[in-house]
Amino acid sequence: MAEARGFECRPTASGRQRRARQLAVTLTALACAATLLALTLAPDWLRAGAAACSVFALTLAVCPGRKRALPTILVDGEGRLFARRGDDLLPLAVRYCGARFVSLQSREGVLAIWPDSLAPDRWRRLLVACRWPRRSAAARSDADARGANQN
């Protein structure tokens, strides 16, 4: 059996991610309006605290975050994931892998990958690499030796 080669993915901006963010901001604004209305109709310290928290949450939701270009995602022949920014290679760990979303963790933070940010063949290959990481040759031989000893 031929050894699988690695591949790389270059994610682009995702329309799904933009729509999900817009929905979150809209819901946060509605919650803020509701707490402010409740405070206006029946003022007390608990409603004032809730209103202050909702205003703070809305402020965080509408503030623009750091806009950084998405890194190139590399999957080597052993199935390990890396993010490449310029000349730096950062190891990635899979935080969540689902049919419609993949979340990868690096020391720089979380990297969200949506299906519409990659070509369909690259998305499928990334899902396979995230769901079923390959074991190294040493790990395979250790598992085979343990299986042979049990028989």
N, C-alpha and C positions, 0 to 999 in steps of 0.2 A: 504494500500500500504506500503510495507516495505521501511524503510529509506535506501537510498543509502549509501554504505560505501565508505570511501576514498580509495585511491590507491597511489602507488608511482611508479615513472619512474626513471630508471638509464640510462641517455643518454650516448652513446659512441661517439667516433670520427666519423664525417660524411665525406664520400667521396664526396658528393655533395658540401659541404662547401669548401673542399680542391680544387676541380675543379673550383669553382666560384672564389676563391682567386687567383688561377693560371691565370685565364682569366683576372682578374682585373690587376694583375701585368703585364701581357703581353700587355694589352691595354695602361697602363701607360707608359711602356717602349717605345711603338710605338709613343705615343704622345710626349714623351721626345725627341726621335730621330727626329721627325718632327720639333719641335721647335728649336732644335739645328741646323738642316739643314737650316731652314729659317733664322736663325741668321747668319749662315755662308754665305749664298747666298746674303743676303741684310741686313747688320748690321744696326741696329738703337736701340734706348733705349727701345722702346716698345717690340721688339722681344727679347732683352736681358732680360727684366723683365719676359716675358713669359717663356723663356728658364730657368731662375733661378727658377721660380715657378715649372716648370715641373721636374727639377732635384730634387728639394726638395720633391715633391710628390713621385717621384720614390724612393728616399731614404726612405721615410716613408713606402712605399709599400713593399720594400724588407727587411726592418728590422724586425726581429722576434719580435712578441708581447709577452705579458706575457702568458706563457703556464701554465694554471692551470687546474686541473682536473675538469670536469663538475660536478656540484652538483647534488644530488638526488632531484627530483622534487616530492613534496608531494601535493596531493589534498585531503582535508579533506571532511567529510560528508556534510558540508555546501557548498562545491564547491570552497573554498578559496585555493589559490595556495601559496606554500612555497618552498624555496630552503633550503636544509640541507647540510651544510658543517661541518662535525664532529658533534659536539653537538649544533651548532648554527642553529636556524630556522629563515630564512629571508623571510618576506612577499614578494610576487611577484605580479606585475600588468601586465596585458596583453597590450602590445604596438601594436602588429599586430598579426592577426591570419588569415592565409590563408590555402588553401588545401596543399600547398607544403612548408610552412614555418611558424614557430611561433616565435615571439619575445617577451620575457618576461623581465620586468624591476625590478631590486632590487636596494637597496641602494649601492650595490657594482658595478653596471653597468648593461649592457644589456646581456641577455642570449639568444643565438640563438639556436633554436631546429629545426632540419631538420628531415624529415620522415625516412631517412635511419639510424638515430641515435637511434631509438627506435624500439621495436617489433611492428608489425602492429596493434595488439589489443591495446597496450599502446598508440600508436600514435592516434588512433581513440578516445580513452577515453580522451586523453589530448585535442584534438580538440573540443570535446563536452564540456569539462570543461571550455575551453577558450572562446568558442562562446556563450554558454548559461550558464552563471554563475547562480547558484541556489540562490534564495532569502532565507534569514533567516526566521524562523517561525514567528517572530515578524513582519517582512516586509510583509509576506503573509497575516497575519491576518489583518494588517492595510489596505492592498489593498482590501481584501475581505469586510472589514467594509465600505470602501469608495464606493465600488461597490454596496453594499446593500443599502446605503443611497441614491444613485442616482436613484434607482428604485422606 
